[in-house]
Amino acid sequence: MQREDFEQQITRQALEARTRRHFLQNCATGLGSLWMATQASAANPASPGHDPQNPLSPTPPPLPAKVKRVIYLHMVGAPSQLELFDYKPELNALDGKDCPASFLEGKRFAFINGTPKMLGHQYKFQRHGESGMWVSEQMPHLSETVDEICFIKTMQTEQFNHGPAQLMVHTGATQMGSPSIGSWVTWGLGSENTDLPGFIVLLSGGRLPRVGKALWSSGFLPSVYQGVQCRSQGDPVLNVSNPEGVTRNRRRQVLDTLEQLNRESHQQFGDPETLTRIAQYEMAFRMQTAAPEAMDLSHESADTLQSYGAEPGKESFANNCLLARRLVEKGVRFVQLFDWGWDTHGSNQSESLNHGFRNKCSQTDKPIAALLKDLRQRGLMEDTLVIWGGEFGRTPMRENRMGATMAFMGRDHSPDAFTVWLAGAGVKGGHSHGVTDPVGYTPAENPVQLRDLHATILHLMGFDHETMVVPYKGLNQRLTGVKSAQVVGDILS
């Protein structure tokens, strides 16, 4: 290629890269520059005072806070509140009888057809602790900690299918593209550990949640605030290790060159994602040494491993609970656990209340109780919030898919009332908020919307949900959406 042709090609590519924003920014009147400045401030949620060179730098919340970090335990598939925490003696008296027509009128179900039978509790309940909380026999270890726990028994959602309902729980929206609550929190507060992500996700149960990574997406926030999926088996993060033949010094040289190129690109185009890219490259480099150490359970004592039921080197919910404690201890802001396998329709043995559900309780009961006790013993419960729940509840009727009697015991989806519990900083222990009707179907007192739960979590972390906003698509976007949301003051300590 002749030099003249080459220069022409470079000039043509440079002109093609110019946009209307470049024209407005550089126009002679100067009005373009003024307009660009206002647009940049709106389009770039550079956030609440973070160091521009370090978007995860810790920043104080605007309001007094009781919670510094969160561990969220999501039971994917929606566990039955009627087999765990919401005891209804009258439901047992109705077992096997036709469902009243009033329970079906105006309701939508995922699978129930015709007139289903009522289904009593499948397990025994007993009072526990000084608070006298009712807990199923399937949670013998967790029942020892009920005086630490605040139950919300009238949680409601607008969705009755798994994907949209899971999105509602974690992003406050039913469609993909919004930031998860972990991303909002990390955007607002940064992280206390410079060598690990501020938002880490751990999976168990063998499958991703229905909508996958959208549940820990950063949405319209800079991508540095998205959740980073880690593993309890193998490399903690895929591709975090250097390829064979690439030394750490060689990797450092490559990153230094990339940083120089990215900074030149940022100076020319001003894209905030370029700074995010630099920060993520640097984080990945530091994680090569920090992540394996943080995820190595062999450092834990035999007694600790036994209390959780953890087995180093394996993928399990027990391992993830112990990892969650290790991560918040190291300053990670938000740790999200997803455990798949709680969708108990009764269509097969693994999805039945009398088999699969019992197995899931056995896998999670001991680790959760150990996590709460471990956090308390280490003084972490003073500023850590633990949240447990699913995406909706279960019907007091037995599922009768296609109008037929199922081979196994199961319940259909129920968005009108389900149980979520919280433990730790800022919430009342041994407390129950809200009362459902005599069969646990709908709230009788104090219904709580998911947006109310979101507002409460943000409040505990020092944010007003109405003012924690990001301009996007012509609207001041917020986790709680456009509908009215209230902090659930009754549960606050």
N, C-alpha and C positions, 0 to 999 in steps of 0.2 A: 504493500500500500504506500503511495506517495505521501510525503509529509503534508502537502496541501490537502489531500483527501482526508488524511487522518485528523487534521485540525478542523476541517469542515464537519466531520462526523462528531467530534467532541462538542463543537458549538451547537450542532443540531440537537444532540442529546441534552445539553444544558438548557436549551430553550424549551424542549419538550417537558423537562422536569419542572418548569416554572408554572405556577398556578395563578388563579385570580387573586389569591391571598398575597402572593409575592408582588403582583402589580399594584394592589391597593396599598400594601405596606410601603412601597417605594415611590408612589405617585407624588408629583411635585407639590400638591397642595398641602401635604402633611396630614390631611384628614384620614387617609388610609392607615397611617401609623397609629393614630388615635383609636380608630375602630379596631385595628388588629389587637391593640393592647387589651381592649375590653373583651374581645373574643378569646384571647389567649387565657385570660384569667378565668373565664367561664369554662373553656374546654379543657383546661389543665387543672384538675383537682390536686395541685401539688401538695395540698393537704394542710393539716393543722400544725404548721410550724416545723415540719421536718427539715433537716439539713438537705438542701438540693442534691448534694453529692451522696447522701445516704438516706433514701426514702423510708428506711426502717428505723431511723434514729428514734429513741424513746422520747415521747413528749407527754407532758402532764395533761390530764383531762380538764375541760373548762369548768367542771363542777366538782364538788367533793365526791369521792368515790370510796366504796368499800371493797370492790373487787378489782384485782389487778390481772387475773388470768382466769381462763375458763376451760373446763374439760366437758365436752358435750358427748353423751353416749346415746347414739341413735340406733334403736332396734328396728332394722329395715323390714318392712312388711306389716307392721302395726300389731304389737302384742295385745292380747285381750285383757282389758282392765278388769273384766269379770272373773278372770282366773288369777288375778294378782293382788289388786288393791281395793277394788270397789265391791264390798260385801253387801249383798242384797238377799236377805232371808226369804222375802216374798217371791223372788225369782225361782227359788227351789220349789216353792209350793205350786208354781205354774208349769213345772217341767213336764214336757210331753203334751201339753194342751195346745189347741189351736191358737195362733197369734190373734189378738183382738184386731178387728178391722181398722180401728183408730190408729194403730201403730203403723199401718201401711199406707193410709190415705195421704196423698201428696208427697210421698217419699220416693226417692230414687235409690235403687240398689244395684250393686255390681252384678250379682248373680241370683238373688232370691226371686222366685217366681210363685205366683199363686198365694196360697196360705201356708206359711211355714209353721212349724211347731216351736213353742217356747223351749228354751234350753237352760236348765239350772246350772249352778256352779259345778265344774268338773273336779274341783279340789276343795278341801276343807280350809276354813279360815280360823284364825285365832288372834286374840288381842296380844300386843307386845309392847314392851317398854313402859315407862312411867306415863307416857301419853296415851297408852291403850289403843294404838293404831291397829286396825285390822290388816293382816297380811296373810296371803295364801301359804299353805304348807310347801309350795314349790320354791319359796324363797327363805329357807331356814337361816341362812347366814345374814342376809340383808335385814331380816326381822330384828336382829340384834342391834341394828343401827338406827331404828326408826326415830329415836329421839333426836337424831341429827337431821332428819329429813322433813321437808315441807312439801306436802302433796297438793297438787291442784287437780281436782277430780272433775272439773267441768270445762275442760279445754274443748274448744270447738274449732272446726276448720270449714272452709267453703268447698272443699274438694273431697271426692270419695274414690278417686282412682289414684294409684300409688305415685306415678310420676309427678303430676301436678301437685299432689298433696305434699310430697317430699320437697318440692321446690317452694311451696308455701312456708313450710317449717324453716327452711334454711335461707331463703332469699326474700320472703314476703311477697313473692309474685308467682303466678302460675305458669309463666312462660320463661324459657331460657333467656339469659342475657343480663340478669340483675346480679349484683354482688351478693355473696353469701354473708351471713352475719359475722363469720370469722374474718372475712375481708374488711367489712366495715370497722370492726374493732381494731384490726391491725392497722388499717389506714388512720384511724383516729389516735392510736396510742403508740404505734411502732412496736419494737421488740426490745427486750432487755438483754438479748444475746446477739452479738454481732456475727457469730459463726454459724447460726442455725436460722432457718426461716421463722418468721413470726407466727405462721399459721401452718400447722402440720396435720395431715390426715392419715389415719390408720384404718385398714380394712380387715375384716374377718368374715368367715362364713362361706368363703369360696366364690362369691360373686359380687360384682359392683351393684350399687343401688340402681333403681330403674332408669334414672336419667343421668347416671354416671357423674362425670367430672363437673357438670353444671352445678352440682350441689356445693362445690367449693371454688367456684369461679369468682374472679374479681369483677366480672361484668364490665361496666363502664369506668371502674377505677383502674389505675395503672396496674399492669399485670404482676408487679412485684408483690402485690397484696393477695394474690390468689393462694389457695392452699397447696402445699407440696405433699404429694402422696409418698409416704415412706413405707418400708416393709420390715417385718420382724424376722424375715428369712432371706438369706443372701445379702447382696449389696443393699444398704438401707434405702438408697435412691437409685433407680435405674440409670446407668451410664455415668454415675458419679466418679467411678474409678478411671484412671488414665488407660488408654488402649495399650496393648503390649508394645513395648519398644519406645514409649513416650515417657520421659522422666518428668518429675515435678518441676525441675528447673526449666525444661523445654516448654512445659505447659505455661509457666510464668511468662516466658518470653513471648509466646503466642498471645496471651491475654494482654500484655503491655502494648503490643502492636494493635490489637483489636480496639483497645481503649483509645489509643491515639486516633484511629480512624473514626470511631464513634463520636469522639468529642469534636472532630472536624465536621462531621455530619450534623451534630446538634447545633454547632455554631452557625451553620449555613441554613438549616431548615427549622430549628427550634422545636422539634418533636419531643415531647416529654418522655415518650416511650424509649427514646435513645438513652436517656439517663437511667431508665429502668433496666435496660439491657446491660449497661455497664455494671450496675449494682448486682444484677443476677449472675453475671459472669464471675464477679468477685466473690459473691456468696457461695457459688458452686465450688470455687477453688478452696475456700476455707472449709467448706463442708467435707471435702475429701478426707480431712483429718478429724473434724469435729463430729460429723454424723456417725461414723462407725463407733466412736467411743460412747456417744450418747445412746446408741441403740444396742450396745453390748450388755446383755443381761447377765453375763458371767461375772460381772463385778458385784452383783447382789449376793447377799448371804443366803445360805441354804434355807434358813427360817423364812426369809422374805419370799423366796421362790415358792416355798411350800404354802405360805399363807395365800398367795394368789393362785396357786395351781399352775404356775408358769413353767415352761420348759424351753430354755434357751435354744435358739436355732430353728424353732418351729413357728408356724403361723397360727395364732390363736387369739381369741378375745382376751384370755388371761394374760398372755404376753403383752397385748396392746394396752391393757389397763396398767400394767407395771411400767411400760414405756411412757405412758401418759404422765405418770408421777415423775419419772426421771426427766421428762422434757419440761414440765412446768417448774421443776426444781432448778433447771438450768436457764429459766427465764423465757421460755417460749410462751407467747401471749395466748394462743388459742389452739387447743388440741381437740380434734374432731375424730371420734370413733364411730364407724359404721359396722354393725354386725348383721349380716344377712341371714334370713331364714325364719322370720316370725309371721309369715302369711298363712294363718291357720284356717283354711277354708274347709278342710275335711275331705278334699278331693283325692288325697293319697295319704299314706302313713306318715311321710315326713312333714306334711302340711296339716296335721291333725292335732287337736287339743290333747288327745289322750296318748300321743306318741311324740311327734316332732316338737310340739310345744314344751313337753316335759324335758326333752333333751336340751332345748335352748335354755331353759331355766337352769338346768344343771351346769351348763357351760358358762353362764354369766353370773349366777348368784354369788358364788364364792369370790370371784375376782372383784366384783363391784364392792362388796362389803370390805374386802381387804384394802381396796383403793381408799375408801372413806376413812378407815382406821389408820392407814399409813399416812395419809395427808394430815390427819389430826395429830398423830404422834410426832410428826416432823415440823409442826407449827405452820404448815402450808394452808391449812383450812381457814386461817385467819383472813386471808385475802384471795382465796381461790373459790370459784363457784363451780359445782358439779351439777350438770343437768342430765336427766334421763327421760326418754320418751320415744314414741313412734310418730307416724304421720297422721293417724286417726285411730278411732277405737273399733270395737266389735259389737255386733248386734246382740240383744238378749234372745234372739231367735236362732234356731239352728238353720244353717244354710241348706237349701233344697234346690240345688242347681237344676235347671230345666224342670222344676217341679217334682224332682225325684228325691228319695231318701238317700243320703250320701252313705258311702261305705264306712266312713270314719266321722268322728265328731268335729264340727267346725262352725265358725260364725262368719257372717259376711261383714263387709266394711261398714262402719258407722261414723260419720263425721260430726255427729251432734254432741257427743260427750266422750272424752277419753282422759286418761290420767297422764300427767307429766309431773315429775318431782324434781326438786332442787335441794341442794345441800351445801352448806359452807357459808361463806362471807355474806352478810347482809340479809339473810333470810331466817325466818323462825324455824327452829328445829322442833320436831314433835307436833307439827301443826298441819291441819287439813283445811283447805280453802274450797268452798263450793260443795253443794250437795246435789246428787242426781236423783231422779224419780225412783220409785220403789223397785224398778227393774234395771236401773242403770242405763237407761236409753237416752234421756234428755236431761238438761239441767233443771233442777227445781229451785236452786238458789245460786246466785253469783256466777253466771256464765263468764268465761274468759276466752277472748279471741286470741288467735296466734299473734296478731299485731300488738295486743296488750302484753303478751309474754315478751315480745321483742322490745317494746318500750321499757319494760321492767328491767330486762338485762342491761340495756343501754344506760338506764338510770343508775343501776348499781355500779356501772363502770365510769360514771361521771359525765354522762351525756344526756342532753335533752333531745328526745327523738324528733321533736318538731324543728329543731334548729340544726341538727346534724344532717346536712343536705349537700347534694352535688348537682349543679345545673347540667341537665342532659336532655336533649330532644325537646327543648322549650319548657321543661318542667323542673322545679327543684325536687329532685329525686331523694327519697328517704326510705330506709328499711321498712318502716311501718306503712308506707303507701299513702294514698290520698284520703282514706277513710279515717274517722276519728279513732284514736287509740288512747288508752289510759294505763298509767302505771298501776299495777295491782298492789296498792298500799297495804292491804291486809296481811300480805305474806312477809313484809319487810320487818327486820328486827330493829 
